[in-house]
Amino acid sequence: MKTISPHAALIYVMVVVSAADGAMHERELTVIGDLARRLPAFRGFDPDRLGATVEDCCAILQEEEGLSAVLGLVVDALSGPLRETAYWLALELALTDHRIALEEIRVIETLRHALGLDKLVAAALERGARARYQIS
């Protein structure tokens, strides 16, 4: 069975959300790169591997039951605290364009269940993400 690193798992989560609407937009790819370069969770990750990691995830998503396969890899690769980070990253990607598509909501909910996150933890992360993008 294939395994991935925690860094790759976090990137896979962002790719899954980005691809939920059937396309990965340049803005989303830029955000993925920015987050992978600056967040402490990616300490030790080689940014030169980002493109290959995104491509690996996209290839798996193209397979039958690809989403399930990706989520299985993600869950196996992430410890408890990084599962919360993964969920926050999913929200961050979904809010990149200041709106969340129905497909993204479905993927995020599927991700929450796969990661085994408590509803209260998920709600707190969702509220924090929304607060970050509110405008006056």
SEPA-646747 format. One record per residue: y, x, z of N, C-alpha, C in turn; residue number from 0. Coordinates in Angstrom, 3 decimals. Layout:
<rs>
<r n_c2="Y" n_c1="X" n_c3="Z" ca_c2="Y" ca_c1="X" ca_c3="Z" c_c2="Y" c_c1="X" c_c3="Z" n="NUM"/>
...
</rs>
This chain:
<rs>
<r n_c2="-1.189" n_c1="0.840" n_c3="0.000" ca_c2="0.000" ca_c1="0.000" ca_c3="0.000" c_c2="1.248" c_c1="0.881" c_c3="0.000" n="0"/>
<r n_c2="2.214" n_c1="0.493" n_c3="-0.784" ca_c2="3.464" ca_c1="1.235" ca_c3="-0.873" c_c2="4.276" c_c1="1.041" c_c3="0.408" n="1"/>
<r n_c2="4.942" n_c1="2.097" n_c3="0.838" ca_c2="5.865" ca_c1="2.001" ca_c3="1.963" c_c2="7.207" c_c1="2.558" c_c3="1.526" n="2"/>
<r n_c2="8.240" n_c1="2.141" n_c3="2.224" ca_c2="9.581" ca_c1="2.627" ca_c3="1.925" c_c2="10.239" c_c1="3.076" c_c3="3.224" n="3"/>
<r n_c2="11.298" n_c1="3.849" n_c3="3.097" ca_c2="12.046" ca_c1="4.329" ca_c3="4.264" c_c2="12.948" c_c1="3.217" c_c3="4.787" n="4"/>
<r n_c2="13.390" n_c1="3.331" n_c3="6.021" ca_c2="14.366" ca_c1="2.354" ca_c3="6.529" c_c2="15.633" c_c1="2.307" c_c3="5.672" n="5"/>
<r n_c2="16.081" n_c1="3.462" n_c3="5.173" ca_c2="17.270" ca_c1="3.464" ca_c3="4.307" c_c2="17.016" c_c1="2.631" c_c3="3.061" n="6"/>
<r n_c2="15.871" n_c1="2.853" n_c3="2.430" ca_c2="15.533" ca_c1="2.094" ca_c3="1.228" c_c2="15.429" c_c1="0.602" c_c3="1.553" n="7"/>
<r n_c2="14.854" n_c1="0.269" n_c3="2.707" ca_c2="14.716" ca_c1="-1.134" ca_c3="3.094" c_c2="16.079" c_c1="-1.814" c_c3="3.196" n="8"/>
<r n_c2="17.040" n_c1="-1.132" n_c3="3.779" ca_c2="18.385" ca_c1="-1.705" ca_c3="3.892" c_c2="19.015" c_c1="-1.904" c_c3="2.511" n="9"/>
<r n_c2="18.783" n_c1="-0.963" n_c3="1.626" ca_c2="19.299" ca_c1="-1.102" ca_c3="0.257" c_c2="18.582" c_c1="-2.242" c_c3="-0.456" n="10"/>
<r n_c2="17.275" n_c1="-2.353" n_c3="-0.279" ca_c2="16.520" ca_c1="-3.445" ca_c3="-0.891" c_c2="17.089" c_c1="-4.797" c_c3="-0.463" n="11"/>
<r n_c2="17.445" n_c1="-4.938" n_c3="0.811" ca_c2="18.018" ca_c1="-6.194" ca_c3="1.300" c_c2="19.296" c_c1="-6.516" c_c3="0.528" n="12"/>
<r n_c2="20.147" n_c1="-5.533" n_c3="0.362" ca_c2="21.402" ca_c1="-5.776" ca_c3="-0.359" c_c2="21.144" c_c1="-6.116" c_c3="-1.820" n="13"/>
<r n_c2="20.173" n_c1="-5.464" n_c3="-2.428" ca_c2="19.837" ca_c1="-5.739" ca_c3="-3.824" c_c2="19.309" c_c1="-7.162" c_c3="-3.967" n="14"/>
<r n_c2="18.449" n_c1="-7.576" n_c3="-3.056" ca_c2="17.885" ca_c1="-8.930" ca_c3="-3.110" c_c2="18.988" c_c1="-9.978" c_c3="-3.072" n="15"/>
<r n_c2="19.951" n_c1="-9.803" n_c3="-2.201" ca_c2="21.052" ca_c1="-10.765" ca_c3="-2.111" c_c2="21.920" c_c1="-10.694" c_c3="-3.365" n="16"/>
<r n_c2="22.192" n_c1="-9.500" n_c3="-3.824" ca_c2="23.005" ca_c1="-9.329" ca_c3="-5.022" c_c2="22.349" c_c1="-9.978" c_c3="-6.241" n="17"/>
<r n_c2="21.046" n_c1="-9.868" n_c3="-6.337" ca_c2="20.308" ca_c1="-10.390" ca_c3="-7.496" c_c2="19.952" c_c1="-11.865" c_c3="-7.354" n="18"/>
<r n_c2="20.250" n_c1="-12.475" n_c3="-6.223" ca_c2="19.837" ca_c1="-13.862" ca_c3="-5.958" c_c2="20.342" c_c1="-14.842" c_c3="-7.007" n="19"/>
<r n_c2="21.523" n_c1="-14.598" n_c3="-7.532" ca_c2="22.095" ca_c1="-15.517" ca_c3="-8.521" c_c2="21.698" c_c1="-15.158" c_c3="-9.947" n="20"/>
<r n_c2="20.767" n_c1="-14.217" n_c3="-10.094" ca_c2="20.265" ca_c1="-13.853" ca_c3="-11.415" c_c2="20.968" c_c1="-12.679" c_c3="-12.065" n="21"/>
<r n_c2="21.993" n_c1="-12.151" n_c3="-11.419" ca_c2="22.722" ca_c1="-11.016" ca_c3="-11.981" c_c2="23.265" c_c1="-10.150" c_c3="-10.854" n="22"/>
<r n_c2="23.336" n_c1="-8.850" n_c3="-11.132" ca_c2="23.957" ca_c1="-7.933" ca_c3="-10.175" c_c2="25.290" c_c1="-7.506" c_c3="-10.775" n="23"/>
<r n_c2="26.357" n_c1="-7.870" n_c3="-10.102" ca_c2="27.687" ca_c1="-7.593" ca_c3="-10.610" c_c2="28.166" c_c1="-6.210" c_c3="-10.162" n="24"/>
<r n_c2="29.034" n_c1="-5.633" n_c3="-10.951" ca_c2="29.549" ca_c1="-4.292" ca_c3="-10.667" c_c2="30.184" c_c1="-4.213" c_c3="-9.285" n="25"/>
<r n_c2="30.913" n_c1="-5.228" n_c3="-8.898" ca_c2="31.549" ca_c1="-5.247" ca_c3="-7.571" c_c2="30.496" c_c1="-5.143" c_c3="-6.468" n="26"/>
<r n_c2="29.392" n_c1="-5.862" n_c3="-6.624" ca_c2="28.322" ca_c1="-5.812" ca_c3="-5.624" c_c2="27.680" c_c1="-4.435" c_c3="-5.564" n="27"/>
<r n_c2="27.466" n_c1="-3.830" n_c3="-6.705" ca_c2="26.888" ca_c1="-2.481" ca_c3="-6.730" c_c2="27.827" c_c1="-1.472" c_c3="-6.069" n="28"/>
<r n_c2="29.118" n_c1="-1.654" n_c3="-6.276" ca_c2="30.105" ca_c1="-0.781" ca_c3="-5.639" c_c2="30.049" c_c1="-0.932" c_c3="-4.124" n="29"/>
<r n_c2="29.955" n_c1="-2.167" n_c3="-3.653" ca_c2="29.875" ca_c1="-2.421" ca_c3="-2.216" c_c2="28.603" c_c1="-1.806" c_c3="-1.636" n="30"/>
<r n_c2="27.485" n_c1="-1.944" n_c3="-2.318" ca_c2="26.237" ca_c1="-1.334" ca_c3="-1.856" c_c2="26.423" c_c1="0.174" c_c3="-1.693" n="31"/>
<r n_c2="27.009" n_c1="0.806" n_c3="-2.680" ca_c2="27.253" ca_c1="2.246" ca_c3="-2.609" c_c2="28.183" c_c1="2.625" c_c3="-1.475" n="32"/>
<r n_c2="29.257" n_c1="1.852" n_c3="-1.319" ca_c2="30.213" ca_c1="2.134" ca_c3="-0.233" c_c2="29.549" c_c1="2.018" c_c3="1.136" n="33"/>
<r n_c2="28.784" n_c1="0.963" n_c3="1.345" ca_c2="28.120" ca_c1="0.770" ca_c3="2.629" c_c2="27.083" c_c1="1.868" c_c3="2.890" n="34"/>
<r n_c2="26.358" n_c1="2.248" n_c3="1.872" ca_c2="25.333" ca_c1="3.295" ca_c3="2.029" c_c2="25.957" c_c1="4.653" c_c3="2.333" n="35"/>
<r n_c2="27.187" n_c1="4.852" n_c3="1.925" ca_c2="27.853" ca_c1="6.131" ca_c3="2.196" c_c2="28.535" c_c1="6.178" c_c3="3.563" n="36"/>
<r n_c2="28.930" n_c1="5.025" n_c3="4.113" ca_c2="29.758" ca_c1="5.085" ca_c3="5.310" c_c2="29.142" c_c1="4.550" c_c3="6.597" n="37"/>
<r n_c2="28.098" n_c1="3.757" n_c3="6.517" ca_c2="27.550" ca_c1="3.181" ca_c3="7.744" c_c2="26.604" c_c1="4.143" c_c3="8.461" n="38"/>
<r n_c2="26.649" n_c1="4.152" n_c3="9.782" ca_c2="25.761" ca_c1="5.032" ca_c3="10.555" c_c2="24.270" c_c1="4.790" c_c3="10.271" n="39"/>
<r n_c2="23.898" n_c1="3.573" n_c3="9.921" ca_c2="22.485" ca_c1="3.273" ca_c3="9.638" c_c2="21.956" c_c1="4.088" c_c3="8.462" n="40"/>
<r n_c2="22.850" n_c1="4.593" n_c3="7.619" ca_c2="22.445" ca_c1="5.374" ca_c3="6.450" c_c2="22.585" c_c1="6.875" c_c3="6.667" n="41"/>
<r n_c2="22.825" n_c1="7.284" n_c3="7.911" ca_c2="22.941" ca_c1="8.707" ca_c3="8.201" c_c2="21.659" c_c1="9.413" c_c3="7.730" n="42"/>
<r n_c2="21.819" n_c1="10.461" n_c3="6.958" ca_c2="20.681" ca_c1="11.214" ca_c3="6.431" c_c2="20.214" c_c1="10.729" c_c3="5.067" n="43"/>
<r n_c2="20.767" n_c1="9.625" n_c3="4.583" ca_c2="20.393" ca_c1="9.126" ca_c3="3.260" c_c2="21.122" c_c1="9.922" c_c3="2.192" n="44"/>
<r n_c2="20.408" n_c1="10.330" n_c3="1.172" ca_c2="20.988" ca_c1="11.067" ca_c3="0.055" c_c2="21.595" c_c1="10.065" c_c3="-0.927" n="45"/>
<r n_c2="22.921" n_c1="10.011" n_c3="-1.047" ca_c2="23.550" ca_c1="9.034" ca_c3="-1.945" c_c2="23.138" c_c1="9.197" c_c3="-3.405" n="46"/>
<r n_c2="22.643" n_c1="10.365" n_c3="-3.760" ca_c2="22.158" ca_c1="10.560" ca_c3="-5.129" c_c2="20.895" c_c1="9.750" c_c3="-5.405" n="47"/>
<r n_c2="20.249" n_c1="9.255" n_c3="-4.364" ca_c2="19.037" ca_c1="8.444" ca_c3="-4.490" c_c2="19.352" c_c1="6.949" c_c3="-4.634" n="48"/>
<r n_c2="20.611" n_c1="6.588" n_c3="-4.501" ca_c2="20.976" ca_c1="5.175" ca_c3="-4.501" c_c2="20.538" c_c1="4.468" c_c3="-5.790" n="49"/>
<r n_c2="20.883" n_c1="5.026" n_c3="-6.923" ca_c2="20.541" ca_c1="4.390" ca_c3="-8.201" c_c2="19.044" c_c1="4.188" c_c3="-8.361" n="50"/>
<r n_c2="18.271" n_c1="5.196" n_c3="-8.026" ca_c2="16.813" ca_c1="5.097" ca_c3="-8.143" c_c2="16.252" c_c1="4.060" c_c3="-7.175" n="51"/>
<r n_c2="16.827" n_c1="3.988" n_c3="-5.991" ca_c2="16.371" ca_c1="3.018" ca_c3="-4.996" c_c2="16.658" c_c1="1.594" c_c3="-5.469" n="52"/>
<r n_c2="17.838" n_c1="1.368" n_c3="-6.018" ca_c2="18.188" ca_c1="0.059" ca_c3="-6.572" c_c2="17.233" c_c1="-0.295" c_c3="-7.710" n="53"/>
<r n_c2="16.969" n_c1="0.648" n_c3="-8.595" ca_c2="16.066" ca_c1="0.404" ca_c3="-9.721" c_c2="14.651" c_c1="0.097" c_c3="-9.249" n="54"/>
<r n_c2="14.178" n_c1="0.807" n_c3="-8.232" ca_c2="12.839" ca_c1="0.544" ca_c3="-7.688" c_c2="12.740" c_c1="-0.888" c_c3="-7.173" n="55"/>
<r n_c2="13.758" n_c1="-1.326" n_c3="-6.439" ca_c2="13.764" ca_c1="-2.681" ca_c3="-5.912" c_c2="13.796" c_c1="-3.706" c_c3="-7.047" n="56"/>
<r n_c2="14.635" n_c1="-3.475" n_c3="-8.033" ca_c2="14.739" ca_c1="-4.400" ca_c3="-9.170" c_c2="13.403" c_c1="-4.509" c_c3="-9.911" n="57"/>
<r n_c2="12.709" n_c1="-3.401" n_c3="-10.037" ca_c2="11.403" ca_c1="-3.415" ca_c3="-10.712" c_c2="10.410" c_c1="-4.279" c_c3="-9.941" n="58"/>
<r n_c2="10.410" n_c1="-4.175" n_c3="-8.634" ca_c2="9.505" ca_c1="-4.994" ca_c3="-7.821" c_c2="9.887" c_c1="-6.469" c_c3="-7.931" n="59"/>
<r n_c2="11.175" n_c1="-6.757" n_c3="-7.913" ca_c2="11.633" ca_c1="-8.146" ca_c3="-8.008" c_c2="11.225" c_c1="-8.800" c_c3="-9.329" n="60"/>
<r n_c2="11.029" n_c1="-8.013" n_c3="-10.377" ca_c2="10.632" ca_c1="-8.549" ca_c3="-11.676" c_c2="9.168" c_c1="-8.984" c_c3="-11.704" n="61"/>
<r n_c2="8.373" n_c1="-8.484" n_c3="-10.762" ca_c2="6.957" ca_c1="-8.817" ca_c3="-10.711" c_c2="6.762" c_c1="-10.231" c_c3="-10.171" n="62"/>
<r n_c2="5.568" n_c1="-10.781" n_c3="-10.429" ca_c2="5.222" ca_c1="-12.066" ca_c3="-9.837" c_c2="5.194" c_c1="-11.901" c_c3="-8.327" n="63"/>
<r n_c2="5.781" n_c1="-12.851" n_c3="-7.613" ca_c2="5.886" ca_c1="-12.767" ca_c3="-6.145" c_c2="6.687" c_c1="-11.542" c_c3="-5.703" n="64"/>
<r n_c2="7.635" n_c1="-11.123" n_c3="-6.539" ca_c2="8.436" ca_c1="-9.930" ca_c3="-6.260" c_c2="9.247" c_c1="-10.023" c_c3="-4.984" n="65"/>
<r n_c2="9.863" n_c1="-11.177" n_c3="-4.738" ca_c2="10.669" ca_c1="-11.332" ca_c3="-3.525" c_c2="9.796" c_c1="-11.169" c_c3="-2.287" n="66"/>
<r n_c2="8.638" n_c1="-11.772" n_c3="-2.294" ca_c2="7.721" ca_c1="-11.633" ca_c3="-1.152" c_c2="7.310" c_c1="-10.183" c_c3="-0.956" n="67"/>
<r n_c2="7.059" n_c1="-9.488" n_c3="-2.045" ca_c2="6.668" ca_c1="-8.080" ca_c3="-1.955" c_c2="7.789" c_c1="-7.242" c_c3="-1.370" n="68"/>
<r n_c2="9.010" n_c1="-7.459" n_c3="-1.828" ca_c2="10.157" ca_c1="-6.714" ca_c3="-1.311" c_c2="10.351" c_c1="-7.004" c_c3="0.171" n="69"/>
<r n_c2="10.288" n_c1="-8.268" n_c3="0.549" ca_c2="10.482" ca_c1="-8.619" ca_c3="1.955" c_c2="9.385" c_c1="-8.019" c_c3="2.833" n="70"/>
<r n_c2="8.174" n_c1="-7.957" n_c3="2.343" ca_c2="7.098" ca_c1="-7.318" ca_c3="3.084" c_c2="7.369" c_c1="-5.845" c_c3="3.319" n="71"/>
<r n_c2="7.851" n_c1="-5.169" n_c3="2.285" ca_c2="8.205" ca_c1="-3.752" ca_c3="2.422" c_c2="9.337" c_c1="-3.561" c_c3="3.425" n="72"/>
<r n_c2="10.323" n_c1="-4.441" n_c3="3.358" ca_c2="11.484" ca_c1="-4.358" ca_c3="4.246" c_c2="11.053" c_c1="-4.538" c_c3="5.699" n="73"/>
<r n_c2="10.281" n_c1="-5.570" n_c3="5.961" ca_c2="9.837" ca_c1="-5.859" ca_c3="7.327" c_c2="9.014" c_c1="-4.694" c_c3="7.884" n="74"/>
<r n_c2="8.128" n_c1="-4.146" n_c3="7.072" ca_c2="7.299" ca_c1="-3.020" ca_c3="7.523" c_c2="8.133" c_c1="-1.778" c_c3="7.825" n="75"/>
<r n_c2="9.255" n_c1="-1.616" n_c3="7.137" ca_c2="10.053" ca_c1="-0.391" ca_c3="7.267" c_c2="11.085" c_c1="-0.433" c_c3="8.396" n="76"/>
<r n_c2="11.432" n_c1="-1.633" n_c3="8.863" ca_c2="12.555" ca_c1="-1.749" ca_c3="9.800" c_c2="12.117" c_c1="-2.069" c_c3="11.225" n="77"/>
<r n_c2="12.723" n_c1="-1.356" n_c3="12.167" ca_c2="12.551" ca_c1="-1.650" ca_c3="13.587" c_c2="13.432" c_c1="-2.850" c_c3="13.950" n="78"/>
<r n_c2="13.289" n_c1="-3.360" n_c3="15.158" ca_c2="14.066" ca_c1="-4.520" ca_c3="15.604" c_c2="15.554" c_c1="-4.415" c_c3="15.396" n="79"/>
<r n_c2="16.200" n_c1="-3.373" n_c3="15.939" ca_c2="17.657" ca_c1="-3.281" ca_c3="15.770" c_c2="18.087" c_c1="-3.170" c_c3="14.299" n="80"/>
<r n_c2="17.318" n_c1="-2.477" n_c3="13.490" ca_c2="17.697" ca_c1="-2.362" ca_c3="12.078" c_c2="17.458" c_c1="-3.658" c_c3="11.311" n="81"/>
<r n_c2="16.647" n_c1="-4.547" n_c3="11.865" ca_c2="16.485" ca_c1="-5.856" ca_c3="11.234" c_c2="17.777" c_c1="-6.652" c_c3="11.358" n="82"/>
<r n_c2="18.464" n_c1="-6.515" n_c3="12.483" ca_c2="19.771" ca_c1="-7.159" ca_c3="12.631" c_c2="20.776" c_c1="-6.542" c_c3="11.668" n="83"/>
<r n_c2="20.727" n_c1="-5.223" n_c3="11.523" ca_c2="21.609" ca_c1="-4.538" ca_c3="10.573" c_c2="21.339" c_c1="-5.037" c_c3="9.161" n="84"/>
<r n_c2="20.073" n_c1="-5.195" n_c3="8.812" ca_c2="19.703" ca_c1="-5.674" ca_c3="7.482" c_c2="20.281" c_c1="-7.062" c_c3="7.230" n="85"/>
<r n_c2="20.198" n_c1="-7.930" n_c3="8.231" ca_c2="20.729" ca_c1="-9.278" ca_c3="8.084" c_c2="22.245" c_c1="-9.242" c_c3="7.901" n="86"/>
<r n_c2="22.911" n_c1="-8.402" n_c3="8.676" ca_c2="24.363" ca_c1="-8.264" ca_c3="8.530" c_c2="24.712" c_c1="-7.758" c_c3="7.124" n="87"/>
<r n_c2="23.941" n_c1="-6.792" n_c3="6.630" ca_c2="24.190" ca_c1="-6.281" ca_c3="5.275" c_c2="24.006" c_c1="-7.383" c_c3="4.233" n="88"/>
<r n_c2="23.018" n_c1="-8.236" n_c3="4.429" ca_c2="22.813" ca_c1="-9.351" ca_c3="3.504" c_c2="24.034" c_c1="-10.264" c_c3="3.484" n="89"/>
<r n_c2="24.548" n_c1="-10.557" n_c3="4.661" ca_c2="25.742" ca_c1="-11.397" ca_c3="4.757" c_c2="26.946" c_c1="-10.719" c_c3="4.111" n="90"/>
<r n_c2="27.084" n_c1="-9.440" n_c3="4.372" ca_c2="28.201" ca_c1="-8.674" ca_c3="3.811" c_c2="28.183" c_c1="-8.737" c_c3="2.279" n="91"/>
<r n_c2="27.008" n_c1="-8.569" n_c3="1.697" ca_c2="26.896" ca_c1="-8.624" ca_c3="0.240" c_c2="27.199" c_c1="-10.013" c_c3="-0.285" n="92"/>
<r n_c2="26.688" n_c1="-11.023" n_c3="0.401" ca_c2="26.919" ca_c1="-12.399" ca_c3="-0.039" c_c2="28.401" c_c1="-12.753" c_c3="-0.011" n="93"/>
<r n_c2="29.136" n_c1="-12.205" n_c3="0.933" ca_c2="30.558" ca_c1="-12.515" ca_c3="1.074" c_c2="31.471" c_c1="-11.617" c_c3="0.236" n="94"/>
<r n_c2="30.892" n_c1="-10.700" n_c3="-0.496" ca_c2="31.674" ca_c1="-9.768" ca_c3="-1.301" c_c2="32.661" c_c1="-10.478" c_c3="-2.222" n="95"/>
<r n_c2="32.207" n_c1="-11.584" n_c3="-2.818" ca_c2="33.098" ca_c1="-12.306" ca_c3="-3.734" c_c2="33.760" c_c1="-13.514" c_c3="-3.057" n="96"/>
<r n_c2="33.741" n_c1="-13.538" n_c3="-1.705" ca_c2="34.419" ca_c1="-14.553" ca_c3="-0.889" c_c2="33.853" c_c1="-15.961" c_c3="-1.068" n="97"/>
<r n_c2="32.658" n_c1="-16.048" n_c3="-1.590" ca_c2="31.950" ca_c1="-17.327" ca_c3="-1.653" c_c2="30.460" c_c1="-16.998" c_c3="-1.642" n="98"/>
<r n_c2="29.693" n_c1="-17.927" n_c3="-1.148" ca_c2="28.251" ca_c1="-17.709" ca_c3="-1.105" c_c2="27.583" c_c1="-18.766" c_c3="-1.977" n="99"/>
<r n_c2="26.849" n_c1="-18.319" n_c3="-2.978" ca_c2="26.140" ca_c1="-19.221" ca_c3="-3.876" c_c2="24.918" c_c1="-19.803" c_c3="-3.164" n="100"/>
<r n_c2="24.486" n_c1="-20.968" n_c3="-3.595" ca_c2="23.324" ca_c1="-21.625" ca_c3="-3.007" c_c2="22.091" c_c1="-20.724" c_c3="-3.039" n="101"/>
<r n_c2="21.910" n_c1="-19.996" n_c3="-4.131" ca_c2="20.769" ca_c1="-19.081" ca_c3="-4.241" c_c2="20.823" c_c1="-17.999" c_c3="-3.168" n="102"/>
<r n_c2="22.033" n_c1="-17.509" n_c3="-2.890" ca_c2="22.201" ca_c1="-16.487" ca_c3="-1.855" c_c2="21.876" c_c1="-17.055" c_c3="-0.475" n="103"/>
<r n_c2="22.285" n_c1="-18.295" n_c3="-0.231" ca_c2="21.971" ca_c1="-18.937" ca_c3="1.050" c_c2="20.467" c_c1="-19.023" c_c3="1.232" n="104"/>
<r n_c2="19.759" n_c1="-19.413" n_c3="0.186" ca_c2="18.298" ca_c1="-19.517" ca_c3="0.267" c_c2="17.663" c_c1="-18.160" c_c3="0.547" n="105"/>
<r n_c2="18.126" n_c1="-17.136" n_c3="-0.132" ca_c2="17.568" ca_c1="-15.798" ca_c3="0.077" c_c2="17.872" c_c1="-15.308" c_c3="1.490" n="106"/>
<r n_c2="19.074" n_c1="-15.541" n_c3="1.959" ca_c2="19.451" ca_c1="-15.104" ca_c3="3.310" c_c2="18.611" c_c1="-15.829" c_c3="4.359" n="107"/>
<r n_c2="18.376" n_c1="-17.106" n_c3="4.163" ca_c2="17.535" ca_c1="-17.855" ca_c3="5.112" c_c2="16.091" c_c1="-17.339" c_c3="5.069" n="108"/>
<r n_c2="15.587" n_c1="-17.068" n_c3="3.891" ca_c2="14.239" ca_c1="-16.498" ca_c3="3.755" c_c2="14.178" c_c1="-15.144" c_c3="4.442" n="109"/>
<r n_c2="15.213" n_c1="-14.357" n_c3="4.270" ca_c2="15.286" ca_c1="-13.047" ca_c3="4.909" c_c2="15.291" c_c1="-13.183" c_c3="6.430" n="110"/>
<r n_c2="16.070" n_c1="-14.114" n_c3="6.956" ca_c2="16.126" ca_c1="-14.313" ca_c3="8.399" c_c2="14.743" c_c1="-14.615" c_c3="8.965" n="111"/>
<r n_c2="14.025" n_c1="-15.485" n_c3="8.289" ca_c2="12.676" ca_c1="-15.825" ca_c3="8.743" c_c2="11.748" c_c1="-14.624" c_c3="8.641" n="112"/>
<r n_c2="11.810" n_c1="-13.895" n_c3="7.530" ca_c2="10.944" ca_c1="-12.733" ca_c3="7.337" c_c2="11.207" c_c1="-11.667" c_c3="8.398" n="113"/>
<r n_c2="12.468" n_c1="-11.475" n_c3="8.746" ca_c2="12.833" ca_c1="-10.470" ca_c3="9.743" c_c2="12.540" c_c1="-10.933" c_c3="11.171" n="114"/>
<r n_c2="12.257" n_c1="-12.213" n_c3="11.334" ca_c2="11.957" ca_c1="-12.741" ca_c3="12.653" c_c2="13.152" c_c1="-12.772" c_c3="13.582" n="115"/>
<r n_c2="14.326" n_c1="-12.987" n_c3="13.012" ca_c2="15.537" ca_c1="-13.013" ca_c3="13.837" c_c2="15.701" c_c1="-14.352" c_c3="14.536" n="116"/>
<r n_c2="16.082" n_c1="-14.292" n_c3="15.775" ca_c2="16.389" ca_c1="-15.462" ca_c3="16.574" c_c2="17.577" c_c1="-16.193" c_c3="15.952" n="117"/>
<r n_c2="17.566" n_c1="-17.530" n_c3="16.032" ca_c2="18.660" ca_c1="-18.316" ca_c3="15.446" c_c2="20.017" c_c1="-17.969" c_c3="16.055" n="118"/>
<r n_c2="20.048" n_c1="-17.706" n_c3="17.347" ca_c2="21.323" ca_c1="-17.372" ca_c3="17.989" c_c2="21.844" c_c1="-16.015" c_c3="17.529" n="119"/>
<r n_c2="20.959" n_c1="-15.063" n_c3="17.371" ca_c2="21.360" ca_c1="-13.745" ca_c3="16.866" c_c2="21.896" c_c1="-13.899" c_c3="15.443" n="120"/>
<r n_c2="21.159" n_c1="-14.638" n_c3="14.620" ca_c2="21.597" ca_c1="-14.854" ca_c3="13.240" c_c2="22.951" c_c1="-15.560" c_c3="13.206" n="121"/>
<r n_c2="23.133" n_c1="-16.560" n_c3="14.051" ca_c2="24.404" ca_c1="-17.290" ca_c3="14.075" c_c2="25.554" c_c1="-16.376" c_c3="14.479" n="122"/>
<r n_c2="25.307" n_c1="-15.500" n_c3="15.440" ca_c2="26.358" ca_c1="-14.567" ca_c3="15.862" c_c2="26.722" c_c1="-13.615" c_c3="14.722" n="123"/>
<r n_c2="25.725" n_c1="-13.105" n_c3="14.031" ca_c2="25.994" ca_c1="-12.211" ca_c3="12.903" c_c2="26.733" c_c1="-12.950" c_c3="11.789" n="124"/>
<r n_c2="26.341" n_c1="-14.187" n_c3="11.537" ca_c2="27.004" ca_c1="-14.987" ca_c3="10.504" c_c2="28.466" c_c1="-15.245" c_c3="10.869" n="125"/>
<r n_c2="28.719" n_c1="-15.566" n_c3="12.116" ca_c2="30.097" ca_c1="-15.826" ca_c3="12.559" c_c2="30.951" c_c1="-14.576" c_c3="12.443" n="126"/>
<r n_c2="30.394" n_c1="-13.455" n_c3="12.829" ca_c2="31.120" ca_c1="-12.180" ca_c3="12.702" c_c2="31.439" c_c1="-11.849" c_c3="11.258" n="127"/>
<r n_c2="30.472" n_c1="-12.089" n_c3="10.367" ca_c2="30.693" ca_c1="-11.827" ca_c3="8.950" c_c2="31.782" c_c1="-12.735" c_c3="8.385" n="128"/>
<r n_c2="31.744" n_c1="-14.002" n_c3="8.767" ca_c2="32.775" ca_c1="-14.940" ca_c3="8.292" c_c2="34.145" c_c1="-14.528" c_c3="8.791" n="129"/>
<r n_c2="34.219" n_c1="-14.116" n_c3="10.056" ca_c2="35.507" ca_c1="-13.719" ca_c3="10.631" c_c2="36.090" c_c1="-12.527" c_c3="9.873" n="130"/>
<r n_c2="35.249" n_c1="-11.650" n_c3="9.430" ca_c2="35.714" ca_c1="-10.451" ca_c3="8.707" c_c2="36.430" c_c1="-10.809" c_c3="7.415" n="131"/>
<r n_c2="36.040" n_c1="-11.913" n_c3="6.792" ca_c2="36.597" ca_c1="-12.254" ca_c3="5.489" c_c2="37.607" c_c1="-13.405" c_c3="5.520" n="132"/>
<r n_c2="37.964" n_c1="-13.890" n_c3="6.706" ca_c2="38.949" ca_c1="-14.967" ca_c3="6.765" c_c2="40.326" c_c1="-14.437" c_c3="6.383" n="133"/>
<r n_c2="41.076" n_c1="-15.305" n_c3="5.741" ca_c2="42.443" ca_c1="-14.951" ca_c3="5.365" c_c2="43.397" c_c1="-15.955" c_c3="5.993" n="134"/>
<r n_c2="44.641" n_c1="-15.554" n_c3="6.161" ca_c2="45.617" ca_c1="-16.455" ca_c3="6.791" c_c2="46.237" c_c1="-17.382" c_c3="5.774" n="135"/>
</rs>
